[in-house]
Amino acid sequence: MSFTFANAGTFGYHCIPHRNMGMTGTVQVDANGADPLVVQIGPGNGFAFSPVSAHIRPGGCARWVNASNLTVHTVTSD
């Protein structure tokens, strides 16, 4: 999944089936952020995003990539 962040701000997101396990993250959007940005879904223990707090510039595109052998992860805005 990918998303282009048009405006500055802080945006939360989560995995629907694993939110209660703490699988949440944020994207901070400001002029000092990166573009493009890749967030791995489920590296390591399989129930986390990496980085948990991503930093991207306005107009930048973030892409979430499943790095886990679990295929039931989602990325949904709060």
C-alpha distance (Angstrom), angle and dihedral (degrees) to the residues before:
residue distance angle dihedral
M1 . . .
S2 3.79 . .
F3 3.78 134.2 .
T4 3.80 134.4 -173.2
F5 3.81 113.7 -139.0
A6 3.81 107.5 -145.7
N7 3.81 98.7 179.0
A8 3.80 137.8 44.7
G9 3.80 118.5 -105.7
T10 3.79 143.4 88.7
F11 3.79 117.7 -73.2
G12 3.80 126.4 -169.5
Y13 3.78 125.8 -150.9
H14 3.80 138.6 173.9
C15 3.79 146.9 -177.3
I16 3.82 107.3 -101.4
P17 3.84 98.6 -142.2
H18 3.84 94.3 39.4
R19 3.81 103.9 37.4
N20 3.81 91.4 105.7
M21 3.84 87.1 56.4
G22 3.82 90.2 57.7
M23 3.79 98.1 -98.9
T24 3.80 95.5 151.8
G25 3.79 136.7 123.3
T26 3.78 145.0 175.9
V27 3.78 136.5 -135.3
Q28 3.80 117.4 -149.1
V29 3.81 111.2 -157.7
D30 3.81 118.9 -161.8
A31 3.81 141.5 124.1
N32 3.83 92.9 -84.4
G33 3.81 95.3 57.5
A34 3.80 130.7 107.5
D35 3.79 130.8 -103.9
P36 2.94 123.8 -129.5
L37 3.80 105.3 23.2
V38 3.81 130.1 -171.6
V39 3.81 122.2 -158.0
Q40 3.79 116.7 -168.2
I41 3.79 116.9 -138.6
G42 3.77 116.4 -143.0
P43 3.82 104.2 -5.9
G44 3.79 116.1 165.0
N45 3.80 107.9 -2.5
G46 3.80 93.0 20.3
F47 3.83 96.1 -122.7
A48 3.81 104.9 82.4
F49 3.79 143.6 69.3
S50 3.81 120.3 -123.4
P51 2.92 115.5 -120.6
V52 3.80 95.3 24.6
S53 3.81 89.8 -163.5
A54 3.80 110.6 40.1
H55 3.82 123.9 -168.6
I56 3.81 121.8 -151.6
R57 3.82 137.5 160.6
P58 3.82 124.0 -113.7
G59 3.79 108.5 -84.9
G60 3.80 89.8 24.6
C61 3.78 124.5 132.0
A62 3.81 122.4 -127.8
R63 3.80 119.6 -163.3
W64 3.81 125.4 -164.5
V65 3.82 115.1 -150.5
N66 3.81 124.4 -169.5
A67 3.82 106.6 -122.6
S68 3.80 93.5 170.5
N69 3.77 132.2 86.6
L70 3.81 86.0 -129.7
T71 3.79 110.7 94.8
V72 3.82 99.9 -170.0
H73 3.83 96.9 84.1
T74 3.80 122.1 119.9
V75 3.81 135.9 -173.0
T76 3.79 113.3 -141.5
S77 3.81 130.3 163.0
D78 3.79 118.3 -115.6
